Amino acid sequence: MRSWANTLHLQVALRLAGDRSESVGETRVKLLCRDQGLPAPLQQYEVRRPDGRLAGRVDFAWPGLRVLLEFDGLQKYHRFRRAGESLEEMIMREKRREDLIRELTGWVLIRLTWADLGRPAATAARIRRAFVAAAA
């Protein structure tokens, strides 16, 4: 592809996507952070209990800034539903996971959706506010 015309943007996007994004939405969050001048987050960040067991994994983290970020696409809630589990039960299980992660870390956790990706400047400002809140 190096000699193909008009592939520079594709090559840049492929390099930036990396191998840790689990969805198009996560890749777009990563690109939003880059385009808006935010620090590069760690992806698929694991939070552990005091005994070392995994409490949960979040899509993005800025450990030095004490901020976690989850991207919520529709597929997330359907892909991780357990057999026989209602959507409401799955959402409550996700809420308990999020609460545990916040309690273990003491960090700020924010959630983004597809709509947030359509407002990059406002979303970056929201992430920056989370950095300030976590530092307080």
C-alpha positions as CSV (number, residue, x, y, z in Angstrom):
1,M,0.0,0.0,0.0
2,R,3.0,2.4,0.4
3,S,2.9,3.2,-3.3
4,W,-0.9,3.4,-3.6
5,A,-2.3,6.9,-4.1
6,N,-4.3,8.6,-1.3
7,T,-3.5,6.0,1.5
8,L,-1.6,8.3,3.8
9,H,-4.6,8.9,6.1
10,L,-5.3,5.2,6.2
11,Q,-1.7,4.4,7.2
12,V,-1.8,7.0,10.0
13,A,-5.2,5.7,11.2
14,L,-4.0,2.1,11.2
15,R,-0.8,3.0,13.2
16,L,-2.8,4.9,15.8
17,A,-5.5,2.3,16.2
18,G,-3.0,-0.1,17.9
19,D,-3.8,-3.6,19.0
20,R,-5.6,-2.9,22.3
21,S,-8.8,-1.3,21.0
22,E,-11.7,-3.7,21.3
23,S,-14.1,-1.6,19.2
24,V,-14.3,1.2,16.6
25,G,-15.6,3.4,19.4
26,E,-12.5,2.8,21.5
27,T,-10.3,3.6,18.6
28,R,-12.2,6.8,18.1
29,V,-11.8,7.7,21.7
30,K,-8.0,7.2,21.4
31,L,-8.0,9.4,18.3
32,L,-10.1,12.0,20.0
33,C,-7.5,12.2,22.8
34,R,-4.7,12.6,20.3
35,D,-6.5,15.2,18.2
36,Q,-7.6,17.3,21.2
37,G,-4.1,17.3,22.8
38,L,-5.0,15.1,25.8
39,P,-2.4,12.8,27.3
40,A,-2.4,9.3,25.8
41,P,-4.4,6.9,28.0
42,L,-3.5,3.4,28.8
43,Q,-5.9,0.9,27.2
44,Q,-7.6,-2.1,28.8
45,Y,-6.4,-1.1,32.3
46,E,-6.8,-3.8,35.0
47,V,-7.9,-2.9,38.5
48,R,-7.1,-5.4,41.1
49,R,-8.4,-6.2,44.6
50,P,-5.9,-6.0,47.5
51,D,-5.4,-9.8,47.3
52,G,-4.4,-9.4,43.6
53,R,-7.6,-10.8,42.1
54,L,-8.9,-8.9,39.1
55,A,-11.8,-6.6,40.1
56,G,-12.3,-5.3,36.5
57,R,-10.8,-3.8,33.5
58,V,-11.6,-0.4,32.0
59,D,-11.2,0.8,28.5
60,F,-8.9,3.7,29.3
61,A,-6.9,5.0,32.3
62,W,-4.6,7.9,33.1
63,P,-3.1,6.4,36.3
64,G,-1.0,9.5,37.0
65,L,-4.1,11.7,36.8
66,R,-6.4,9.2,38.7
67,V,-9.0,9.1,35.9
68,L,-10.7,6.1,34.3
69,L,-12.8,6.1,31.2
70,E,-15.3,3.6,29.7
71,F,-16.7,3.8,26.2
72,D,-20.3,2.6,26.1
73,G,-21.4,1.4,22.7
74,L,-24.6,-0.7,22.4
75,Q,-22.7,-3.8,21.6
76,K,-21.0,-3.8,25.0
77,Y,-24.3,-4.5,26.8
78,H,-25.3,-7.2,24.4
79,R,-21.9,-8.9,24.0
80,F,-21.4,-9.3,27.8
81,R,-24.9,-10.4,28.8
82,R,-24.9,-13.7,30.4
83,A,-27.3,-16.5,29.3
84,G,-30.8,-15.8,30.8
85,E,-29.7,-12.4,32.1
86,S,-32.1,-9.5,31.4
87,L,-30.7,-6.2,30.2
88,E,-31.6,-4.6,33.5
89,E,-29.7,-7.3,35.4
90,M,-26.7,-6.8,33.2
91,I,-26.7,-3.0,33.7
92,M,-26.9,-3.5,37.5
93,R,-24.0,-5.9,37.4
94,E,-22.0,-3.4,35.4
95,K,-22.9,-0.7,37.9
96,R,-21.6,-2.9,40.8
97,R,-18.4,-3.5,38.8
98,E,-18.0,0.3,38.3
99,D,-18.7,1.0,41.9
100,L,-16.1,-1.5,43.0
101,I,-13.5,-0.1,40.7
102,R,-14.1,3.4,42.0
103,E,-14.0,2.2,45.6
104,L,-10.7,0.3,45.1
105,T,-9.0,3.1,43.2
106,G,-10.6,6.3,44.6
107,W,-10.3,7.6,41.1
108,V,-12.8,9.5,38.9
109,L,-14.6,7.3,36.3
110,I,-16.4,8.8,33.3
111,R,-18.3,7.2,30.5
112,L,-18.5,8.2,26.9
113,T,-21.0,7.3,24.2
114,W,-21.1,7.6,20.5
115,A,-22.8,11.0,20.8
116,D,-19.8,12.3,22.8
117,L,-17.5,11.4,19.9
118,G,-19.5,13.8,17.7
119,R,-18.5,16.7,20.0
120,P,-14.8,16.3,20.3
121,A,-14.0,19.7,21.9
122,A,-16.7,19.4,24.5
123,T,-15.8,15.8,25.2
124,A,-12.1,16.7,25.7
125,A,-13.2,19.6,28.0
126,R,-15.2,17.0,30.0
127,I,-12.1,14.7,30.3
128,R,-10.0,17.7,31.3
129,R,-12.6,18.5,34.1
130,A,-12.3,14.9,35.3
131,F,-8.5,15.4,35.6
132,V,-9.1,18.5,37.7
133,A,-11.7,16.8,39.8
134,A,-9.5,13.8,40.4
135,A,-6.6,16.1,41.5
136,A,-8.8,17.8,44.1
